[in-house]
Amino acid sequence: MEAHEKAAKQIGQNIREIRSAKHMHQCELAKMCNFEPSNLNRIEAGNTNPTLRSLVTIAEALGVTLSQLCKGL
């Protein structure tokens, strides 16, 4: 697995953990971010390379910093 694939998996896991800790459903977060739920699902699964803009949008919707989404990289 390449470094960017590992990073995508870690970021996706972090997003999922933060969202779950806030008792938020994936569809709710997707709506807050103006994303298709399937797109957020791919991001959380680490199956896509999210843009910086997408990560900033997710961080703002979750009320966390971008560095919190990138924890463990």
FENPERA-V568774 format. One record per helix or strand. SS is the DSSP state (A for helix, B for strand). FROM is the first residue (numbers start at 0). TO is the last residue. If there is no record, write none. Layout:
ss-><SS;SS>
from-><FROM;FROM>
to-><TO;TO>
This chain:
ss-><A;A;A;A;A>
from-><2;25;36;51;65>
to-><20;32;44;61;68>
